[in-house]
Amino acid sequence: MPHSTSTEIAGRIEDLYGAPLAELEAHAQDQPPGMLSALLGMHDALTLAERSIDFHRDRLAQLLHPERQIGGHEVSHLLDGARRLAEAVAVRDVQAKSVSAVLQSLARVPAPAPPPATAPAVPAPPVPAASPARSR
C-alpha cells in the first residue's frame, strides 16, 4: 500500500511534468541525467524508506506479540528493529523534505503560445525632406 507522502510526491511530479509517473520513468531512461531523473531517484528512495518502515514496524509487532515470551535473545532483536525503524523514518523524513523543497522551487512552464498571425506590414509614413536652413 503506497504511503501518502510518496503518493503526494508522485502526484506533484506528474503535475510538474504533465504525464503519469510510469511514462516519466520510461522517458527518463532514454535521456541524459537531469532534473527529472533526480526527482524520480528521490521518489524511489522515499518509496523504499516507506517500505522499510512498514517492514520494521511489522517485524516489531511480531516480536512484541502478547503471546510471545521476551527473553534476552529477543531483546537484542527488539532493539535492532527499533533502531532500524528509527533510521527508516529519518531517511523518509529527509527524502520527503528534500524532494518537497526541490518541487516547490520548480514550476511547470506553460507551452509556448503560437506566434500571432502576421499582418501585412504597414509602410512607414514618408519622412519630410530636409529644407535648407536660412542663414543670417
Beta strands, then each sheet from edge to edge (+ up, - down):
end
